[in-house]
Amino acid sequence: MATERKIKIITAKTSVNIAVIKYWGKEDEKLIIPINDSISGTLDSDDMCTITTVATDSSFTKDQMWLNGEEVDILSNSRLTKCLTELRAKCQDDSMANQKIRIASVNDFPTAAGLASSAAGYAALVYALGHLFGITNKSVLSVYARMGSGSAIRSLDGGFVHWIKGTGTSDTSIAKQIVTHSHWSEMRVLILVVNDAKKETGSTDGMKRSVETSSLLPIRASNVVPERISAMTKAILEKDFNSFAEITMKDSNQFHAIVQDTYPPIRYMNEISWNIITFVHGINSFYGKNVAAYTFDAGPNACIYLLQDALEYFLPLILKYFPFSDYNSQCIRGHSVPESLSTILTSSGQVNLNTQQLRELDHYLLTKISFQVQPVNSLRYIIATKIGKGAEIDSTRSLLDAQGNPIVLK
Ligand code: DP6
């Protein structure tokens, strides 16, 4: 009796990662080997998630891919093709390696927000393909994620992750987890999505130009980053937020100094980004220590690392000083909001500064820092999230049906 043929289908998910020591510049463009080590936190996939399903079967006649429901041409993307080719070459099962593949991938956070979705995308893809081909070790797979997008190497593992630049060969440039997501469970992340539709210089082009023209970049790579990597690793292991925050902010500032030192210069942050910097330093100076840290990637959006307790005063004050025209459920998204918006806002829609601490902080910002309330809707929305687990298999969220056809998303 003929046995029923079963298509092999794997679904993986992961989230974006936010670097606290930035990757900026490649030593080897082709192999995507960085000029310096970097460290990041992987965010929680419950709040920001890329899901990727891969399937293979002898009946498939060509490799196919659907991105957010639209079919895309795999061959037109050389990095994607490289990832696929190299992983296939690693597959021990020859018959499977010769079969065609179908891939479907979605982001459950708006791609228009300018939030690095390619890191999560390539990590989820490589994790799913790895499981299809029998390669499950995250360190081994990280090399293939790197071929898609450098920063993707850090989205396979959860918690805090160190990308080691290596010794010039592809197999030595790998990611290593520093701690899992549960080590510093109080850590929270707010993504302040800044209202700005301007087109930016992409990371790949921007860092190439910096390598070619910035005289600060080699000094950063050789004289600054190695020491910061050790100090940051120590701060994470010891859960020393004050040091963690100082290094995070200084490293973000240095990265943006380098893009400005690039010729012609690049500007990723805008005025609102700078006002967020002033706001964070204002709050930190009130407490006489760092209670929040900002970091900015290749765009104006701020990523704020802070501990759970600090959310209680940080969030209401952000809502007061960066007001929304309509405070609704879309203003703050994610599962890590400490209180419902209704307790932060009064019935007339004003921000409720109802504790002594909040009133004192508010007074300090107004009088000592002269911080002004920003124009309404300077922020598009806020994502409140935390550190997550990294890439996981989740067969409940398959994007391909049992025949390997894309499932139409409602
Ligand atoms: C500013 O990983 O997007 O976010 O390797 O060319 O794909 P490619 O670049 P990409 O660069 C990310 C740069 C950054 C800093 C960081 O994530 O470390």
Boltz pocket constraint, residues with backbone or C-beta under 6 A from the ligand:
constraints:
  - pocket:
      binder: B
      contacts: [[A, 17], [A, 18], [A, 19], [A, 21], [A, 22], [A, 23], [A, 24], [A, 32], [A, 38], [A, 116], [A, 118], [A, 146], [A, 148], [A, 149], [A, 150], [A, 151], [A, 152], [A, 203], [A, 204], [A, 205], [A, 296], [A, 297], [A, 298]]
      max_distance: 6.0
